[in-house]
Amino acid sequence: MSEELQAELVKQCVAMAFTAGGKFAEHLWKRFTNRVPLEPAAVERALRRLLEENPEAARDLRELLDNELPSGRATPRIADHRGPFVDRQGPWAQLAGRTGTATISGPPGIGKTSLIRRFAAGGTSPGGAYPDGALLIDLADYREGAGMPLARTRIKTYVLSRLGIDTVGTTDEELAAQYEAALEPLRLLLVFDNAESAEELHNLVPPAPMSLVLALTSGPADDFVFEFSPHVPLGQLEPGADRQLLELLCPPELLARDPQGAEALLAQCDRLPGALLAAGHAVRQRESFTPQPFGALARDLAGGRALGKVSRAYDEMLAGLAPETAELCRLLTVFPGPSFTPEIAAVLSGQSEDRVGESLSELQSQVLVTADPDGRLRLGSQARQAVQRAGDTSGTDEAFARLIRFYTSRAVTADLRRERLRLYDQNVPPGPEIVVDPATEVDWLAAEMPVLRALAAAAYQRGFHRELTQLCGALEIVPLHRNVHREFEEVLRHGIAATTDPALLARMTSQHGRVLSLLGEFGLAATDFERAEAELRRIPDPDTVLHQQLTASVLEFRGLFHREQNQLTAAEECYRVALDITRRLSTPGRPYRGRGLCARMLANVLVGLHRPAEALALLQEAEQHTVERDDRNLAQVWLVRAKAFAETEQASDALALLPEVWRMANKARSDQYDLEIGEALGDAAWRAGGYDQARQYWSGVWQRYEIARHPRRERLYHKLRYGR
């Protein structure tokens, strides 16, 4: 028999002996010894000696404990949760079979009580961890008001009465002694709901090592950490569980009637069980007179509509926040989404990250701010709605101005490190110095593109048109390195609407056409190029160097438009005119970036036209005009060279060169040309006779195009079926 089991049996026996009126102690005494006075210490020594001499006595002791419990004691139960219940496997696992103490924290409506009701039903079932019952005490019923002292005597009397035990003491000390003695040997689940601090529970936690005592709190859990560990924070439902809960609340035919509205409503409910339950009830009330009840309710909530007691709870939480935390919550509402970092929270508040850290922690503890798996933060819809209902907008205009200027400064600073054509205003407003790491600047901007897409729409609506055109110009470096074309297209669309300057419009509309061409939306792209050429004609003094550079750039983008549609002859014409312009603009003996780009793009088209010898000659010019250490553009030159090798029966040279192309592109942290490199590897492998290997390369590229529904997927499918 283990020492732990022996100690447990001894403790139970001694405790039961002196909490059952003496009858049990007498029974133990007669059965095991007849030589020492009946005292706790003596009984304990006798029991330990007996167990050491006769381990089989453990079975007898267990039988006595089961048979000699005080007669008349009740087994209280906590009513099971009656509504739908989903998720919560993580918190449940932390509580299962536990004894001692624990804290469950979370805001009102998060599901603390629902979890405990469901947990208690399993724990007090036959064979459960708490066979002596479960009690849920709402401490709010024992206070005269929030923050007021608890009526502890009433609580102890209530607990004893639920256990079927009459109180025998007349003083607080006697009641406390009876309370502790009665609960000590039990295996009980004792839950104190609406606890405000660990201190107020000190005299209510019995010395019952086989019981579990839980404190449920809606406030910060810091006060409970040391005395009521472990801490089990209850937050949002797991992704997908909110949909599951909504499906339990609303019939399938209703969800099928308004699927997009259902998704919008889920977004407004922040995966919070209380909000979902209230929303489900509101939808059922609307279903007979609104064709799309989910969408209608989602729009109402986005406008600040209250959602019953759940919204009232969030209004109270907002009002109860510390002043600095409440201000940060208000300022975060101007952030357009979807997610932010502590750095952005500091920008919005005008404070340092250290200053906002404590406020962010408080907002997270109340699930007003939540964390994504990647560590980025989100302001919940419930928090936004509460701020809207409060009606305080002080400081929000200044916060948005800080936000748009921060992103503009960051993008312009990153862009100015690179040599390329710029037509936007490169002056940024004075402010804190922006420190940019050249190795990660594009990574940072690419990660922020979902934010920048939303920020562009907000900037246009708020009149920050100059900053918006700066963003459009500076962000051109991102889609050159990363496949973020859709996000950049939306940013550009707002920038085009924000200016009347013909040079800027020619640049932005042609860039927009280029992006749409890469996305396969050629009809819209054609309209962009028509407008870009019209804007070029509006430019005064078209013979300046800047305007000639702009003309070459527009032709370059139009050449890509034709190339993407396999209109190679039209593409050749555009690239030749652009190359002639850049040749005139270049200085003998010095690399000129625009000339290198146009020579390389023209060479790529010539390979497609089966004129590899001309392409290889142009690639020498392209490499001469590619600046040193420009790994991205050098990789593209070598990529076209490898494609030309494959066309001139030098497939082995192409296969040897392409891995180096991939290495250089990765070194430059560019993934825009991954698919083109993969297709070129397939072409070279086919030329070298490696047909299976070629199809493996082509298959990977085709799958990516198929997922995006890109027109190029048809070309790759043809290769997969018929070969090169």
N, C-alpha and C positions, 0 to 999 in steps of 0.2 A: 504494500500500500504506500502511495507516495506521501511525502511530508505535507504537500499542499492539501491532499484529501484528509489526512489526519488532522491538520490544523482546522480545516473547515468543520469537520464533524465535532471536534472538541468545542469550538466556538458556538456552533448551533446548539449543542446539548447543554452547555452551561447557560447560554442565553435563555433557552426554553425552560430550563429548570427554575429560573428565577423570574419568569414573566408569566407563569401559569399557576399562580397561587400555591406553589409548593408541592402539589400532587405529583407532578412530573419528576421533580427532584427526589421525592421520596421513592418513587418507582426506580429511578436510576440507582439510588442508594441501596435499596434492598437487593437489586440484581447484581451489582458489581462490587460492593464493599460494605463492611459493617464495623469499621474500626476507627473512623475519623469523624469529627464534627461536620455538620452540613454547612460548609462555607464555600463560596465560589472558588477560591484558590485551592481548597482541599479537593473539591469535586474535579477541578481541572487536572490536578496532579494524579488523582486516581484514574481518571479516564485515559490520560496519556500512558500511565503505567500499564493499564489493561490492554490498550492497543499495541503497545510494544511487546507484551507477553503473548497476546492472542489476537493476531490480525483479523481472524474470522469474526471478532466481536463487532467489526465495522458494519456487517450486515444487520446484526441485532440493533445497533444504534440507529441505523437508517429506518428500520421498521418502527422503532419507538418514536422517532421524529414524525413519521407519517401518521401513526395511530394515536399519539398523545397530544396533538395540537389542541389548543384551547377550544372547547365546544362553543358553538354559536357564532364563531367569527365568519363574517360575510366575505365574498369574493367580488369586489366591485369591478365594473367593466366600463370602458369608454365606448360610447356609441360609434359604430363604424361610419366612415365617410359615405354618404348616400349618393353623391353625385359621381360623374365620370372622373376617373383618375388615370393619369398617364405619366410616364417617365419617372424621375426621382430615384432611379436605381443607385446612383452614386451616394446620395445622402442615406438611403436605406442601408446600403452596405456598411456605412460607417457606424450605424446604430445597432445593426443586427447582433444579438447576443451580448451586447455590452452591459457592463455593470459600472457603478460609480456615478459620475456626473457627466453632463455634456450640455452645450449651448447650441440652439438652433436660432440663427438670426436671419432677418430679411424684412423688407417693408410690408405693410399691410397688403393683403391680397396676393401675396407670393405663394401661399399654400402651406404655411407652417402647420396650422391646425389640421388641415386635410391630411397631410402626411402622417401626423401623429395618430389621428383616428384610424387610418388604414394600418399603420404599423402596430398599434395596440391590439387590433383585432387578431393579428397573427401571433403576437407575442404572448397573449393570454389564452390562446387556444390550447387544447390538450397537447402536452409535450412542448409547449412554448417556453421561452426563457423566463416568463414572469407568471407562474401559475397562481400566485397569490392575488392577482388582479392588477387593475390599472385605474388611476385617478387623474383627472384633468381638472385643475383648479385655475379659474380665471381670476388673477390677482386684481383685475380692475373692479371686481365685485366686492373687494375687501378694502377699498380705498374710498375716501370721501371725495377725492379728486386727483388729477395727475400730479405726481410728485409728493403726495401726502403719505404719511406712514401707513403701513399695513396693519390690519386688525389681526395680529398673529394668533391670538387666543381663539378667535372664531375659526381660523383656518385649521388649527390643530384639532379643535373639537369636531369640525366637519370631517376631517380625515378619519379620526377614530370612529365616528358614528357610521361612516361608510364601510368601515371594517367590522361593524357590529360590536364595537367595544364601548361600554359605558364609561364616561369619565368618572374617576373616583376622587381626584384631588380638588381642593378648594382654592388653591393659590396657583399663580402662574408657574412657580417652580415645580409644584407637584404635577401640574398638567404637562409641563415640558418633560419631566422624568418619565411619566407614563407614555407620552408620545414616542420618546426615543426607545423605551423598553419594548413597546408593542411592535414597532416597525423594524427593530434591529434584526430579528431572525428571518424576516420575510423576504421573498423574491417578488418584488413589486415594481411596477412602472409608475412613477410619480412625476407628473408633468405640471409645471407652473407656467401658465400662459401670461403674456403681457408683463413680463418681469422688466423692471426699470434699471436694476443694478444687482450685482452679485451680493452686495452688502445686505440688502433687504431680505435675502434668502438665508442668511446665516443660521438663524434659529429654526429654520423650517426643513433643513436637510438632515435627515436622521442618520445615525451611524449604522447604516444598513448596507454592508459590503456586497450583498447579493442582489440588491435592487439597482435600478437605473433611475436617477433623478435628472430630469430635463428642465432647462430654463429656455422658454421661448421669448425672444425679444425683438421688437421692431426698431430699436435704437442701435447705436454703435455697440459692437460686441467687445470692444477693447476692455471694458470693465469686467467681463466675465472670463477672459482668456486664462488667467492663472488659477482661478478657483473653480471654474466650470469647463474644464477642458475634457475632450477636444471641442473645438469650435467647428460647427457644421453650418457654413453659410448657405442659405437657400436663395438661388438666383433664378434666372430665366430657365424655361424648359429647354431641353436639348433641341437642336435644329430638327425640324420635322415633327416633333411631338406636339407643337402648337397646331399644326394641320390635323394631326390625329385627334386632338381634343375638339377642334371645331367640327370635325366629321361626326364625333359622338354627340355634339350638341344640335347639329342641324341635319335634316334628312338629305340623302344623296341627290334627290331631284332638285332641291333648292340650290345646292352647291353647283350642280351642272348648269343651272340657269344663269349663274353669274360667276364664272370661274375667275375672271380677271379681278372682279370686285372682291372676291374672297381673298385673293393674294394681297390686294391693297389693304384689306382689313387686318390681315395677319401682320402686315408691316406696322400698322398703327397700334397693335396690341403688344408689341415688344416681347412676344413669347412669355407673357405674364399670365398665369392661370386665372387670377381674379378678373383681369381685363377681358380675357377670352370668354369667361363665363358670362360676364355682363354683356359683352358684345353679342354672344350667341342668343341671349334672351332678347336683346333689342332687335336683332335680325328677325327672329320669329314673330315679333310684334308687327314688323313692317311687311312681312312676306305677302300678305293678301292685297296690299294696295300699292306696292312698289315693285316694278318688274325686276329691278336689280338692287335688292336690299343691301347686299354686302357693300357694293360700290357706293351707294348713297350714304351708308353709315360711315364708311372710310372717309369720304369727303367731309362729312360733318365733324368727325374727330380731328382731321387735319386742320380744320378751321377753329379748333378750340372747344368744341362741344364737350360737355361733361358726360361721363359714363357712370352715373350713379355714385354709389359709395366708394368705388375704386378711385374715381377722379377726385372725390372729396378728400380721400386719404392722401393723394399726391399733392393736392392744394395745401393740406396741413403740413405735409413734409417740407414743401417749398418754403412755407411761412416759418417753419421751425429751424431752417438751416442757419448756420452762422452767417453774419453779413457778407464776409468775403466769399463764402461758398455760394450764397444765393446770387451774388453779383456775377460770379463766374458762370453759374448755370444760365443766367439771363443772357450773358454775352455769347455763350456757346450756341444760342439759338440762331445767330446770324451766320453760323458756319453752314454752308450749303450741303455738306455731306460728300460721300457717305460716312467716312471715318477719319479720325484725326489722331495726332500724336500729342504728347505733353508739350512738345515744342510749339505746336500750333495753339494749344490752350494758353500758353504763356504769351504768344503774340496777340491773341484776342484780348487778354486781360491787361496787356501792357506791363506785366510783371515778369519776374524771372521764373524759370522752371521750378526752382526750389520753393518759391512762394506759392505757386499754384498746386504743388504736389499734395499738400495736406487737404486742400479743397477738393481735388480730384478723388482722393481716397474717401472723403466723406460722401461725395456723390456716388461713388461706386458701391459703398456700403448700403446705400438706399436704393440701388439699382436704377438710379436716375441716369447714370453713365454705366455702360457695359463694355467689356473687353472682347474683342474678336480673337480667334485662335492665333492670329499673327501678332497679337499684342497691341494693335491699334484700338482706339476707343471710339465709342458711339454715344451720342446723346439720345436717350430714348424718346420715343414719341410721346409717352406720358409726361415726361419732363417738359417737352416743347409745349404741349397742350396746357400744362399747369401755368407756365410762364405767360402764354397767350391770355389765359383767363385772368391772371393777375393784372395785366394791362400796363406793366411798367416797362418802358422801352428805353430808359435812360442809359446812355453810353453805347447803345448798339450801333449807331451810325459811325461813331469813332472807331469802334471795334472792327467793323467791316472795312473801313478805310485802312486800318493797320494790316488787316489780313490781305487785301488785294495788293497793297504796296509791298508786303513781305514776299509774296509769291512772285510778283513782277521783278523785284530786285534780285531774287534768287535765280530766276530764269535768265535775266539779262546778264548777270554776272557770269553764269555758266556759259552762255552763248558767246560772250566777248572773248573767251579764251580760245576761240576757234577762228580760223581764217575762212570767211565766206561773205557772200553778198548780203548786206543789210540795208533796208530802207526805213525801218521804224526809228522812232526817237529813242536813242540809246541812253539818255539821261534819266536817272532814277532819283526819286526824292531822297533827301538826306535822312539818315537813320542809322541804326546800329550796323557796324561793318558785317557784311555777309562773308563768312568763311566757307569756301567751296573746295572740296577735295576733288582734284581733276580726275582721279580714278573712279569716283563714284557719283559724279554730278549728274550724268544721264540716268543712272540707276535711281537716284532720288527723284528726279523729275518724272521718270516713267512710273514709279510707284505712286506719285501724286496725280497722275493723269485723271483718274476718276473724280478726284476733288477739283482739278482744274476745269474739267468739263462742266461740272455744276457751278463752279465759281464764275465761269465765263457768262453763263446765263444771268446770274445774279448781278455781275458787274455791269452788264448791258442794261438791265432794268434800273439799276441805281445810278446810271450816268457816268460810270468810270470808263469812258470810251478811250481815252488816251492810254490808260493802263492796259486795256483789253487789246489794243493794237500792238502794244509792246509785247504782251504775252504771245500773241499770234506769231510775231516775228521771231522771238527768242526760242519758242518751243519747236521751231522747225528742226532743231537738232535731234529731237527725241525720236520721231518716226524714221529718221535716217538710220537709227541704231536699233530701234525696238519696234515690234509689230503692235503699235498702239494707234493704228490709222483711224479707227472709228472714233475714238476719243478726241483725237486731234481734229478730225473733220468737223465735229460739233463745236469745238473751240473756234475754229476758223469761221464757221458760219456766223457766229455772233460778232466776230471781229469785222467781217465784211459789212455787216449792218451798221457798224459803229463809226464808219469814216466815209468821207466823200473825196479824199485825196486820190487823184488818178494813178499815181505811181504805187501807192500802197494797195489800191484796189487791183491793179494789174498783177502785183506780186501775190496777193492773198487769193484772188480768184483763180489764178493759174495754179497756185499751190493746192488749192481746194480741188481743182480738176485733176491734178496729179494724184492726190489721195483717193479720189473717187475712182480713178482708173485702176489703182492698185486693189481697190475693193470690187472691181468688176462692174461698176455702175456707170457705163459709158455714155448713156443718154444724158444724164445730168452733167457728166464731165464735159461733154461737147458744148453745152450751154455756157459752162464756166470759161472755156477757152474763147468762145465768141465774145464774151464780155471782156475778158482780159485784153484781147486785141483791140477792142473798142476803147478801152481805157488807155492803152498805149498811144492811140491816136490823139487822145486829149492832152497828153503831156506836153507842156511847152518846152522848147529847146531840146528836141529829141536827139540832137547830135552830141550831147554831153556824154562823158565816159560812163557815168552812173546809169543813164538811160539806155545806152548801148548794152551795158551789162544786163540790165533788166530785160531787154529784148531777147538777148541770147538765152536768158533763164526761162522766159516764157516759151521760146522755141524748144528748149530742152524738155520742158514738162509736156509740151504737145507731142514731141517725139515719143516719149514714154506712153502717152495715150494711144498712139498708133501701134507701137510695138506690142502693148498688152493685148491688142486685138489681132495681132499677127498681120497688120498692115505694114509690112516691112519697107516697101518702097516709099510710102508716105513718111514713115519714120526716118528713113535715110535722108530724105530731102530736108526735114526739119533739123536733123543733127548736123548736116553739112553746112547749112546757113549759119547755125549757131557756132560751129567750129570756125568758120571764116571770120565771124565777128570777134571771137576770142583771140584768134591769131593776130588780128589787127591791133587788139588792145594789149597784147603781151609785149614784154620788153626782152630783147635778145639777151640770151645768157642767164635769164632768171626764170625759175619755175612760175607758171601762172596757173592757179588752181582751176579756173573755169575752162581753160584750154585742155587741161588734162582730163577733166570730166567729159567734155564733149567728144574728145578723141576716143576715149574708152567706150562711150555709149554708141558712137558710130561704128566702132569696130565690132561691138556685140551684135548690131543689126546686120553687118556684113557677114558675120559667121552664119546667121540665120538665112542669109541669101546665098549661102554656099560660095562665098568669096573669101576664104580663109587667108590667102596670101596678102590681100589688101588689109585685112583685119590685123594681121601680125605686124605689118609695117606701121599702122596707126598706133598699135599698142606701145611701140618704142617711143613715139611722141607722147603718148599718155603717161608712160612711166617717167619720162624726163620732166614732165610738168606736175608730178605728184610730189608734194613736199616731203622731206625726210621725216621719218618716224610716223607718217600718216598710215598706220597699219590698215585701217579700214579701207581706204581708197586703193592702197597698194594690193590688198587682197582681192578687190574687185577687178583690178587690171589683170592679176594672175588668173583669176577665174575665167575671164574672157580668153586669155591665152590658152588655158587648158581646153576650153571648148574649141578653139581654133586648131589645136593639136589633134583633137579627136576627128576633126573634119579633114585633116591632111594625112591620115593613116599613121599618126603618131599617138595611138591610143595609150600605149604604155607610158609615154611621157606625160600624157594627161593624167593617168591614174597616179603617177608619182607626184605630180604637182598639186592635185586637188586636196590631199590631206594637209599640205602646208598652207593652202588657202584657208581651210577651215581653222587651222591653228591661229593664223594671223587674225582672222575675223573674231575668234574668241578672245584673243589677246586685246583686241580693240573693244571688247564687250559689246559686239554688234551681232544681233540675231536676225536682221532683216533679210539676209540673203541665204539663210539656211536651206530653204526649199530649192532655190536655184542651184546651190552647190550640190544638194542631193540629186537633183535631176541630171546635172552634169556628170556626176559619178556614174549614174545609170547609163548615160549615153556613151561614156568612155568604156565602161565595162562591156557594153554590147559590141562596140567596135573592136574590142580586144577578144571577142568570142566568149565572154563570160555571161551567157544569156540568163542563167538563173540568178546570178549576182545582180545583173542589171535590173531584173524584175523586182528583186528585193528592194533596191534603192527606189525605183519608180513607185512601188507599192506604198512605201512610207510617205512619199510626197503626195501621192494621189489621196491617201486617207486624210491628210491635213486639208487639202483642197476640198474634198468631199464634205468634211465637217463644216467648212466655211461656205459651202455651196458656191465656190469660186468658179468662173468660167474655165480656168485652166484645167479643171479636173477632167474635162473632155479630152484635152490633148494627152494627159497622162494615161487616161483609160485606153486611148488608141494605142499608145506605146505598149501598155501592158498586154493588150490583145494581139497586136500585129508586129510589135518590135520596132526598132529604130527605123 
